[in-house]
Amino acid sequence: MWHHAHRVERWAASRVALAIAVAALAIDSWSSTATAETCVAKSSFGFDDPERQRVNVQKLLELTQWLRDNPIPVLSLTVSRNGKVVYELYTSRVDRSAAHYVMSVTKSVTAALVGVAQDRKLIKAPDSSVADNLPAAVFATPQSLNRFKTVSVKDVLGMSALDAPLTPHVKTPEAKARSDKFFDSANRLKFALEQATLPRVGKDFQYTDVTPIIAAGIVQLATNKTLLDFGREVLFGPMGFENEEWMHQDGAGYDNASYGLRLRPIDMQKFGILFLNNGCWSGRQLISRSWVATSFKPWIKSNSNNREVNYGWYWWTDWFSSGWVGHTANGWKGQRITAVPDKGVVVTMTGIVEDGTESTIYRDLFNRFIIPAIEMKPSPSMSMAEQKLRLATALKDISANKTAFGPTTESRMLPSVARKGTHKGFLRSH
């Protein structure tokens, strides 16, 4: 009898063990966003001497001197090649630990979180409608729900959904009033779903901070987590981010998908490298290759006068000199992450450019210094040791003696380790 009971006990234990193993396998499969894909990065993230990554130290020195000697309010500039950081500049006595307010770079991170949710089958495919991805209760009326049956998630990610202009993009009294209502709304998702749609959804382009809130709503209602908490689980945590913050949460718990994210520049760099490596990070496929490729691929013109389409899923396409093509997460006042896949290069910048010249500054430093640093052979005019010493000295000097801060600098633009706002969890109420 005892032997029979013991066999039954062992059988039951083995069944439990098998069930646990199957559950663990399912969880592991769920936690990998693209289990069928081979995750092979060209190299792991780290730091390296520029010359080992074939980056011209003299051009980096000239870049540092140019930023030092000109009134360019840059806070940070980071360059990596093949996943290795070779250049890291800070001004204004800011150090690596401080989080920076990245403005609309937030949108590109939001698109990545949509991608992870879609990879995990938590939300429907990008061609599915907004109405099919949200509960009916979030729509004010049945008519509003029907309107969004003809708006796809892809339209939302390509800024081809809402006709809801805001300041500072449009400087009209109506845009200003809408901006105030949007920011003060207790539930920005419901606010967004009450806005008019574009005359030709999927063909017309309108850059507005209202549209990405729909993306936030889709992700948060599917995961029952804020964008910040979901991001920490699937991207920020696995990639070793520190001191990240998502400001401007509304009363309903929706994170502001358009702006408000604060990140360390080194973590912005990691995000760019993740996309450079087709969603692969340390042997894990955090985002599917297909999502990265489609995010980068431009499919709509941001201006009808453009010769080429230049906007993907909250990523811009930039054409630099020497035939370089970059994909850029673009934020107001000089926040940038640019990946140049065929060169293995990622460039990250933060700044406080108040006069609207940030795009000119960024293109100038790219064309004058970044591209030559990759394409030019080392200068024989001085030893490599001397070049590296001069670069280290220049970086120390610009950190201590150049400031991007002015008398009108907003507090949100001041990098810091400390939090600048409060953040609560998300409890699905619909």
One Martini backbone bead per residue (centre of mass of N, CA, C, O) as a GRO file, in nm:
protein
  430
    1MET     BB    1   0.060   0.062  -0.021
    2TRP     BB    2   0.294   0.250   0.009
    3HIS     BB    3   0.404   0.211  -0.279
    4HIS     BB    4   0.155   0.320  -0.420
    5ALA     BB    5   0.153   0.600  -0.286
    6HIS     BB    6   0.439   0.674  -0.379
    7ARG     BB    7   0.380   0.658  -0.680
    8VAL     BB    8   0.159   0.870  -0.680
    9GLU     BB    9   0.330   1.098  -0.563
   10ARG     BB   10   0.545   1.096  -0.789
   11TRP     BB   11   0.346   1.146  -1.018
   12ALA     BB   12   0.238   1.415  -0.910
   13ALA     BB   13   0.511   1.557  -0.896
   14SER     BB   14   0.576   1.529  -1.197
   15ARG     BB   15   0.330   1.689  -1.294
   16VAL     BB   16   0.402   1.951  -1.153
   17ALA     BB   17   0.680   1.987  -1.280
   18LEU     BB   18   0.572   1.995  -1.568
   19ALA     BB   19   0.386   2.238  -1.531
   20ILE     BB   20   0.608   2.433  -1.447
   21ALA     BB   21   0.778   2.406  -1.701
   22VAL     BB   22   0.561   2.496  -1.900
   23ALA     BB   23   0.512   2.770  -1.770
   24ALA     BB   24   0.801   2.872  -1.796
   25LEU     BB   25   0.810   2.850  -2.102
   26ALA     BB   26   0.578   3.046  -2.153
   27ILE     BB   27   0.703   3.288  -2.014
   28ASP     BB   28   0.961   3.294  -2.182
   29SER     BB   29   0.814   3.325  -2.450
   30TRP     BB   30   0.667   3.589  -2.372
   31SER     BB   31   0.936   3.754  -2.298
   32SER     BB   32   0.989   3.692  -2.592
   33THR     BB   33   0.915   3.874  -2.881
   34ALA     BB   34   1.102   3.662  -3.084
   35THR     BB   35   1.154   3.335  -3.079
   36ALA     BB   36   1.212   3.272  -3.399
   37GLU     BB   37   1.456   3.445  -3.366
   38THR     BB   38   1.780   3.550  -3.427
   39CYS     BB   39   2.000   3.681  -3.178
   40VAL     BB   40   2.238   3.900  -3.341
   41ALA     BB   41   2.487   4.091  -3.246
   42LYS     BB   42   2.772   4.240  -3.336
   43SER     BB   43   2.780   4.367  -3.037
   44SER     BB   44   2.823   4.457  -2.732
   45PHE     BB   45   2.778   4.667  -2.495
   46GLY     BB   46   3.006   4.958  -2.459
   47PHE     BB   47   3.348   5.056  -2.429
   48ASP     BB   48   3.583   5.251  -2.639
   49ASP     BB   49   3.823   5.320  -2.837
   50PRO     BB   50   3.811   5.482  -3.128
   51GLU     BB   51   4.034   5.330  -3.298
   52ARG     BB   52   3.902   5.041  -3.266
   53GLN     BB   53   3.640   5.174  -3.436
   54ARG     BB   54   3.735   5.369  -3.656
   55VAL     BB   55   3.780   5.660  -3.507
   56ASN     BB   56   3.855   5.991  -3.529
   57VAL     BB   57   4.005   6.177  -3.288
   58GLN     BB   58   4.049   6.456  -3.418
   59LYS     BB   59   3.746   6.505  -3.488
   60LEU     BB   60   3.651   6.496  -3.194
   61LEU     BB   61   3.816   6.737  -3.105
   62GLU     BB   62   3.691   6.942  -3.303
   63LEU     BB   63   3.406   6.911  -3.196
   64THR     BB   64   3.462   7.006  -2.908
   65GLN     BB   65   3.572   7.288  -2.987
   66TRP     BB   66   3.319   7.385  -3.135
   67LEU     BB   67   3.127   7.367  -2.887
   68ARG     BB   68   3.301   7.553  -2.704
   69ASP     BB   69   3.329   7.818  -2.918
   70ASN     BB   70   3.013   7.800  -2.932
   71PRO     BB   71   2.668   7.908  -2.884
   72ILE     BB   72   2.585   7.593  -2.794
   73PRO     BB   73   2.314   7.439  -2.611
   74VAL     BB   74   2.469   7.172  -2.506
   75LEU     BB   75   2.459   6.885  -2.288
   76SER     BB   76   2.494   6.636  -2.498
   77LEU     BB   77   2.728   6.385  -2.651
   78THR     BB   78   2.695   6.072  -2.831
   79VAL     BB   79   2.913   5.802  -2.952
   80SER     BB   80   2.875   5.510  -3.161
   81ARG     BB   81   3.030   5.186  -3.253
   82ASN     BB   82   2.926   4.876  -3.262
   83GLY     BB   83   2.811   4.936  -2.952
   84LYS     BB   84   3.046   5.150  -2.890
   85VAL     BB   85   3.153   5.388  -2.685
   86VAL     BB   86   3.366   5.683  -2.798
   87TYR     BB   87   3.172   5.932  -2.703
   88GLU     BB   88   3.142   6.167  -2.409
   89LEU     BB   89   2.948   6.458  -2.362
   90TYR     BB   90   2.952   6.731  -2.118
   91THR     BB   91   2.782   6.994  -1.973
   92SER     BB   92   2.710   7.190  -1.698
   93ARG     BB   93   2.808   6.972  -1.483
   94VAL     BB   94   2.718   6.710  -1.606
   95ASP     BB   95   2.638   6.375  -1.559
   96ARG     BB   96   2.556   6.047  -1.629
   97SER     BB   97   2.315   6.020  -1.404
   98ALA     BB   98   2.146   6.218  -1.548
   99ALA     BB   99   1.832   6.318  -1.640
  100HIS     BB  100   1.666   6.394  -1.947
  101TYR     BB  101   1.462   6.594  -2.136
  102VAL     BB  102   1.328   6.446  -2.452
  103MET     BB  103   1.065   6.495  -2.547
  104SER     BB  104   0.983   6.346  -2.864
  105VAL     BB  105   1.140   6.087  -2.808
  106THR     BB  106   0.902   5.954  -2.666
  107LYS     BB  107   0.756   5.848  -2.919
  108SER     BB  108   0.963   5.626  -2.996
  109VAL     BB  109   0.922   5.466  -2.736
  110THR     BB  110   0.624   5.415  -2.770
  111ALA     BB  111   0.647   5.250  -3.033
  112ALA     BB  112   0.811   5.023  -2.903
  113LEU     BB  113   0.582   4.936  -2.703
  114VAL     BB  114   0.386   4.859  -2.918
  115GLY     BB  115   0.566   4.640  -3.040
  116VAL     BB  116   0.581   4.455  -2.795
  117ALA     BB  117   0.276   4.411  -2.767
  118GLN     BB  118   0.248   4.286  -3.051
  119ASP     BB  119   0.452   4.056  -3.027
  120ARG     BB  120   0.272   3.941  -2.766
  121LYS     BB  121  -0.039   3.963  -2.844
  122LEU     BB  122  -0.189   4.208  -2.685
  123ILE     BB  123  -0.223   4.322  -2.968
  124LYS     BB  124  -0.294   4.413  -3.265
  125ALA     BB  125  -0.230   4.477  -3.564
  126PRO     BB  126  -0.149   4.766  -3.735
  127ASP     BB  127  -0.408   4.732  -3.937
  128SER     BB  128  -0.579   4.770  -3.718
  129SER     BB  129  -0.810   4.915  -3.536
  130VAL     BB  130  -0.875   5.117  -3.280
  131ALA     BB  131  -1.152   4.992  -3.202
  132ASP     BB  132  -1.022   4.692  -3.174
  133ASN     BB  133  -0.817   4.807  -2.918
  134LEU     BB  134  -1.074   4.918  -2.767
  135PRO     BB  135  -1.296   4.991  -2.550
  136ALA     BB  136  -1.610   5.123  -2.578
  137ALA     BB  137  -1.601   5.310  -2.313
  138VAL     BB  138  -1.392   5.533  -2.432
  139PHE     BB  139  -1.627   5.619  -2.599
  140ALA     BB  140  -1.866   5.861  -2.608
  141THR     BB  141  -1.979   5.729  -2.879
  142PRO     BB  142  -2.080   5.536  -3.137
  143GLN     BB  143  -1.972   5.732  -3.351
  144SER     BB  144  -1.682   5.737  -3.250
  145LEU     BB  145  -1.623   5.440  -3.285
  146ASN     BB  146  -1.678   5.434  -3.593
  147ARG     BB  147  -1.453   5.626  -3.679
  148PHE     BB  148  -1.220   5.418  -3.556
  149LYS     BB  149  -1.260   5.189  -3.780
  150THR     BB  150  -1.078   5.381  -4.000
  151VAL     BB  151  -0.841   5.366  -3.785
  152SER     BB  152  -0.520   5.283  -3.751
  153VAL     BB  153  -0.237   5.215  -3.589
  154LYS     BB  154  -0.057   5.311  -3.818
  155ASP     BB  155  -0.179   5.597  -3.833
  156VAL     BB  156  -0.091   5.678  -3.551
  157LEU     BB  157   0.229   5.622  -3.598
  158GLY     BB  158   0.209   5.830  -3.871
  159MET     BB  159   0.042   6.093  -3.835
  160SER     BB  160  -0.269   5.986  -3.974
  161ALA     BB  161  -0.544   6.083  -3.790
  162LEU     BB  162  -0.547   6.368  -3.653
  163ASP     BB  163  -0.726   6.690  -3.620
  164ALA     BB  164  -0.501   6.848  -3.372
  165PRO     BB  165  -0.371   7.125  -3.331
  166LEU     BB  166  -0.072   7.252  -3.172
  167THR     BB  167   0.126   7.385  -2.961
  168PRO     BB  168   0.404   7.502  -3.143
  169HIS     BB  169   0.322   7.411  -3.440
  170VAL     BB  170   0.063   7.600  -3.395
  171LYS     BB  171  -0.016   7.964  -3.411
  172THR     BB  172  -0.316   7.959  -3.262
  173PRO     BB  173  -0.583   8.000  -3.063
  174GLU     BB  174  -0.693   7.712  -3.105
  175ALA     BB  175  -0.429   7.561  -3.040
  176LYS     BB  176  -0.394   7.675  -2.757
  177ALA     BB  177  -0.661   7.573  -2.639
  178ARG     BB  178  -0.609   7.273  -2.696
  179SER     BB  179  -0.351   7.246  -2.533
  180ASP     BB  180  -0.474   7.311  -2.258
  181LYS     BB  181  -0.689   7.085  -2.258
  182PHE     BB  182  -0.501   6.850  -2.294
  183PHE     BB  183  -0.319   6.887  -2.042
  184ASP     BB  184  -0.580   6.917  -1.832
  185SER     BB  185  -0.681   6.651  -1.876
  186ALA     BB  186  -0.800   6.365  -1.703
  187ASN     BB  187  -0.846   6.224  -2.008
  188ARG     BB  188  -0.664   6.197  -2.295
  189LEU     BB  189  -0.795   5.973  -2.451
  190LYS     BB  190  -1.080   6.092  -2.469
  191PHE     BB  191  -0.988   6.350  -2.600
  192ALA     BB  192  -0.872   6.223  -2.861
  193LEU     BB  193  -1.150   6.073  -2.942
  194GLU     BB  194  -1.291   6.372  -2.991
  195GLN     BB  195  -1.138   6.426  -3.232
  196ALA     BB  196  -1.069   6.493  -3.535
  197THR     BB  197  -1.022   6.369  -3.842
  198LEU     BB  198  -0.876   6.333  -4.118
  199PRO     BB  199  -0.970   6.347  -4.441
  200ARG     BB  200  -0.699   6.145  -4.503
  201VAL     BB  201  -0.653   5.871  -4.378
  202GLY     BB  202  -0.316   5.764  -4.448
  203LYS     BB  203  -0.221   6.048  -4.613
  204ASP     BB  204  -0.228   6.250  -4.413
  205PHE     BB  205  -0.036   6.500  -4.223
  206GLN     BB  206  -0.011   6.537  -3.851
  207TYR     BB  207   0.163   6.701  -3.607
  208THR     BB  208   0.066   6.569  -3.286
  209ASP     BB  209   0.029   6.519  -2.933
  210VAL     BB  210  -0.242   6.354  -2.938
  211THR     BB  211  -0.216   6.086  -3.098
  212PRO     BB  212  -0.021   5.910  -2.902
  213ILE     BB  213  -0.241   5.855  -2.681
  214ILE     BB  214  -0.363   5.614  -2.825
  215ALA     BB  215  -0.120   5.432  -2.792
  216ALA     BB  216  -0.119   5.435  -2.485
  217GLY     BB  217  -0.402   5.316  -2.444
  218ILE     BB  218  -0.357   5.046  -2.582
  219VAL     BB  219  -0.129   4.948  -2.395
  220GLN     BB  220  -0.252   4.993  -2.108
  221LEU     BB  221  -0.519   4.823  -2.154
  222ALA     BB  222  -0.358   4.556  -2.223
  223THR     BB  223  -0.151   4.557  -1.953
  224ASN     BB  224  -0.218   4.729  -1.692
  225LYS     BB  225  -0.001   4.957  -1.759
  226THR     BB  226   0.218   5.173  -1.772
  227LEU     BB  227   0.460   5.278  -1.971
  228LEU     BB  228   0.677   5.272  -1.756
  229ASP     BB  229   0.627   4.985  -1.642
  230PHE     BB  230   0.648   4.837  -1.912
  231GLY     BB  231   0.927   4.945  -1.987
  232ARG     BB  232   1.078   4.819  -1.746
  233GLU     BB  233   1.010   4.524  -1.817
  234VAL     BB  234   1.101   4.519  -2.150
  235LEU     BB  235   1.354   4.746  -2.151
  236PHE     BB  236   1.490   4.909  -1.919
  237GLY     BB  237   1.578   4.672  -1.746
  238PRO     BB  238   1.734   4.487  -1.955
  239MET     BB  239   1.925   4.763  -2.025
  240GLY     BB  240   2.002   4.935  -1.759
  241PHE     BB  241   1.843   5.155  -1.659
  242GLU     BB  242   1.849   5.494  -1.510
  243ASN     BB  243   1.644   5.745  -1.379
  244GLU     BB  244   1.378   5.716  -1.496
  245GLU     BB  245   1.102   5.923  -1.636
  246TRP     BB  246   0.736   6.005  -1.635
  247MET     BB  247   0.577   6.275  -1.719
  248HIS     BB  248   0.247   6.397  -1.728
  249GLN     BB  249   0.029   6.255  -1.593
  250ASP     BB  250  -0.287   6.175  -1.571
  251GLY     BB  251  -0.571   6.111  -1.383
  252ALA     BB  252  -0.603   5.811  -1.529
  253GLY     BB  253  -0.283   5.710  -1.587
  254TYR     BB  254  -0.174   5.841  -1.846
  255ASP     BB  255   0.086   5.862  -2.034
  256ASN     BB  256   0.288   6.079  -2.209
  257ALA     BB  257   0.358   5.987  -2.541
  258SER     BB  258   0.504   6.265  -2.648
  259TYR     BB  259   0.602   6.372  -2.359
  260GLY     BB  260   0.822   6.338  -2.045
  261LEU     BB  261   1.071   6.188  -2.081
  262ARG     BB  262   1.345   6.066  -1.876
  263LEU     BB  263   1.698   6.040  -1.968
  264ARG     BB  264   1.984   5.910  -2.011
  265PRO     BB  265   2.209   5.935  -2.260
  266ILE     BB  266   2.310   5.638  -2.236
  267ASP     BB  267   2.015   5.525  -2.277
  268MET     BB  268   1.962   5.646  -2.548
  269GLN     BB  269   2.192   5.490  -2.679
  270LYS     BB  270   2.080   5.209  -2.627
  271PHE     BB  271   1.825   5.247  -2.794
  272GLY     BB  272   1.972   5.290  -3.062
  273ILE     BB  273   2.123   5.015  -3.057
  274LEU     BB  274   1.879   4.835  -3.058
  275PHE     BB  275   1.795   4.930  -3.347
  276LEU     BB  276   2.060   4.868  -3.489
  277ASN     BB  277   2.013   4.550  -3.377
  278ASN     BB  278   1.714   4.466  -3.438
  279GLY     BB  279   1.624   4.426  -3.114
  280CYS     BB  280   1.898   4.342  -2.991
  281TRP     BB  281   1.995   4.224  -2.646
  282SER     BB  282   2.203   4.023  -2.503
  283GLY     BB  283   2.046   3.774  -2.667
  284ARG     BB  284   1.777   3.949  -2.687
  285GLN     BB  285   1.450   3.988  -2.825
  286LEU     BB  286   1.282   4.276  -2.754
  287ILE     BB  287   1.242   4.334  -3.063
  288SER     BB  288   1.138   4.295  -3.357
  289ARG     BB  289   1.270   4.320  -3.664
  290SER     BB  290   1.010   4.412  -3.811
  291TRP     BB  291   0.951   4.657  -3.632
  292VAL     BB  292   1.207   4.814  -3.682
  293ALA     BB  293   1.188   4.831  -3.991
  294THR     BB  294   0.905   4.976  -3.995
  295SER     BB  295   0.978   5.220  -3.824
  296PHE     BB  296   1.201   5.329  -4.023
  297LYS     BB  297   1.017   5.317  -4.257
  298PRO     BB  298   0.909   5.527  -4.478
  299TRP     BB  299   0.539   5.628  -4.556
  300ILE     BB  300   0.537   5.949  -4.508
  301LYS     BB  301   0.478   6.283  -4.556
  302SER     BB  302   0.536   6.582  -4.374
  303ASN     BB  303   0.542   6.713  -4.670
  304SER     BB  304   0.418   6.776  -4.983
  305ASN     BB  305   0.707   6.899  -5.089
  306ASN     BB  306   0.838   6.647  -5.069
  307ARG     BB  307   1.015   6.407  -5.246
  308GLU     BB  308   1.011   6.226  -4.983
  309VAL     BB  309   0.963   6.005  -4.765
  310ASN     BB  310   1.015   6.068  -4.379
  311TYR     BB  311   0.797   5.882  -4.213
  312GLY     BB  312   0.729   5.665  -3.968
  313TRP     BB  313   0.724   5.532  -3.638
  314TYR     BB  314   0.832   5.796  -3.482
  315TRP     BB  315   1.037   5.827  -3.729
  316TRP     BB  316   1.302   5.981  -3.891
  317THR     BB  317   1.444   6.074  -4.201
  318ASP     BB  318   1.793   6.128  -4.277
  319TRP     BB  319   1.994   6.331  -4.499
  320PHE     BB  320   2.322   6.328  -4.550
  321SER     BB  321   2.623   6.332  -4.622
  322SER     BB  322   2.770   6.089  -4.823
  323GLY     BB  323   2.488   5.916  -4.817
  324TRP     BB  324   2.368   5.935  -4.545
  325VAL     BB  325   2.133   5.736  -4.344
  326GLY     BB  326   1.898   5.830  -4.097
  327HIS     BB  327   1.736   5.750  -3.780
  328THR     BB  328   1.510   5.971  -3.595
  329ALA     BB  329   1.476   6.087  -3.274
  330ASN     BB  330   1.269   6.380  -3.224
  331GLY     BB  331   1.338   6.677  -3.029
  332TRP     BB  332   1.288   6.949  -2.886
  333LYS     BB  333   1.576   7.154  -2.846
  334GLY     BB  334   1.785   6.890  -2.920
  335GLN     BB  335   1.665   6.600  -2.928
  336ARG     BB  336   1.861   6.295  -3.005
  337ILE     BB  337   1.835   5.989  -3.215
  338THR     BB  338   2.079   5.829  -3.428
  339ALA     BB  339   2.065   5.579  -3.683
  340VAL     BB  340   2.331   5.408  -3.883
  341PRO     BB  341   2.338   5.104  -3.999
  342ASP     BB  342   2.573   5.094  -4.233
  343LYS     BB  343   2.785   5.224  -3.996
  344GLY     BB  344   2.730   5.162  -3.683
  345VAL     BB  345   2.576   5.434  -3.588
  346VAL     BB  346   2.534   5.641  -3.288
  347VAL     BB  347   2.353   5.947  -3.202
  348THR     BB  348   2.345   6.169  -2.912
  349MET     BB  349   2.128   6.445  -2.806
  350THR     BB  350   2.129   6.729  -2.583
  351GLY     BB  351   1.925   7.035  -2.516
  352ILE     BB  352   1.870   7.421  -2.525
  353VAL     BB  353   1.719   7.516  -2.803
  354GLU     BB  354   1.535   7.826  -2.848
  355ASP     BB  355   1.568   7.927  -3.180
  356GLY     BB  356   1.523   7.673  -3.395
  357THR     BB  357   1.839   7.544  -3.469
  358GLU     BB  358   1.877   7.233  -3.412
  359SER     BB  359   1.887   7.107  -3.699
  360THR     BB  360   2.133   7.263  -3.800
  361ILE     BB  361   2.332   7.178  -3.584
  362TYR     BB  362   2.311   6.872  -3.624
  363ARG     BB  363   2.388   6.861  -3.923
  364ASP     BB  364   2.661   7.000  -3.891
  365LEU     BB  365   2.798   6.794  -3.695
  366PHE     BB  366   2.765   6.557  -3.881
  367ASN     BB  367   2.906   6.662  -4.147
  368ARG     BB  368   3.179   6.785  -4.009
  369PHE     BB  369   3.242   6.525  -3.794
  370ILE     BB  370   3.115   6.242  -3.795
  371ILE     BB  371   3.172   6.149  -4.082
  372PRO     BB  372   3.481   6.202  -4.084
  373ALA     BB  373   3.542   6.016  -3.836
  374ILE     BB  374   3.473   5.757  -4.012
  375GLU     BB  375   3.626   5.820  -4.303
  376MET     BB  376   3.887   5.899  -4.166
  377LYS     BB  377   4.200   5.875  -4.114
  378PRO     BB  378   4.442   5.895  -3.916
  379SER     BB  379   4.643   6.136  -3.791
  380PRO     BB  380   5.002   6.202  -3.828
  381SER     BB  381   5.066   6.476  -3.662
  382MET     BB  382   5.011   6.288  -3.409
  383SER     BB  383   4.986   6.103  -3.158
  384MET     BB  384   4.755   5.909  -3.014
  385ALA     BB  385   4.812   5.991  -2.722
  386GLU     BB  386   4.785   6.296  -2.773
  387GLN     BB  387   4.498   6.301  -2.880
  388LYS     BB  388   4.363   6.172  -2.626
  389LEU     BB  389   4.456   6.387  -2.426
  390ARG     BB  390   4.318   6.629  -2.563
  391LEU     BB  391   4.033   6.518  -2.549
  392ALA     BB  392   4.010   6.482  -2.243
  393THR     BB  393   4.062   6.781  -2.178
  394ALA     BB  394   3.824   6.901  -2.342
  395LEU     BB  395   3.597   6.750  -2.192
  396LYS     BB  396   3.660   6.869  -1.914
  397ASP     BB  397   3.632   7.167  -1.990
  398ILE     BB  398   3.334   7.169  -2.102
  399SER     BB  399   3.204   7.069  -1.840
  400ALA     BB  400   3.304   7.316  -1.652
  401ASN     BB  401   3.268   7.591  -1.872
  402LYS     BB  402   2.998   7.503  -2.007
  403THR     BB  403   2.665   7.638  -2.071
  404ALA     BB  404   2.301   7.583  -2.133
  405PHE     BB  405   2.207   7.782  -1.934
  406GLY     BB  406   1.942   8.013  -1.854
  407PRO     BB  407   1.713   8.244  -1.731
  408THR     BB  408   1.466   8.065  -1.900
  409THR     BB  409   1.497   7.791  -1.794
  410GLU     BB  410   1.341   7.514  -1.750
  411SER     BB  411   1.312   7.278  -1.507
  412ARG     BB  412   1.277   7.025  -1.697
  413MET     BB  413   1.574   7.085  -1.842
  414LEU     BB  414   1.710   6.992  -1.579
  415PRO     BB  415   1.933   6.786  -1.498
  416SER     BB  416   1.868   6.480  -1.298
  417VAL     BB  417   1.811   6.241  -1.050
  418ALA     BB  418   1.574   6.363  -0.958
  419ARG     BB  419   1.258   6.393  -0.931
  420LYS     BB  420   0.980   6.602  -1.091
  421GLY     BB  421   0.751   6.393  -1.016
  422THR     BB  422   0.463   6.202  -1.026
  423HIS     BB  423   0.372   5.841  -1.000
  424LYS     BB  424   0.130   5.606  -1.109
  425GLY     BB  425  -0.052   5.358  -1.142
  426PHE     BB  426  -0.255   5.127  -1.340
  427LEU     BB  427  -0.617   5.111  -1.347
  428ARG     BB  428  -0.851   4.955  -1.495
  429SER     BB  429  -1.181   5.128  -1.567
  430HIS     BB  430  -1.325   4.965  -1.837
   0.00000   0.00000   0.00000
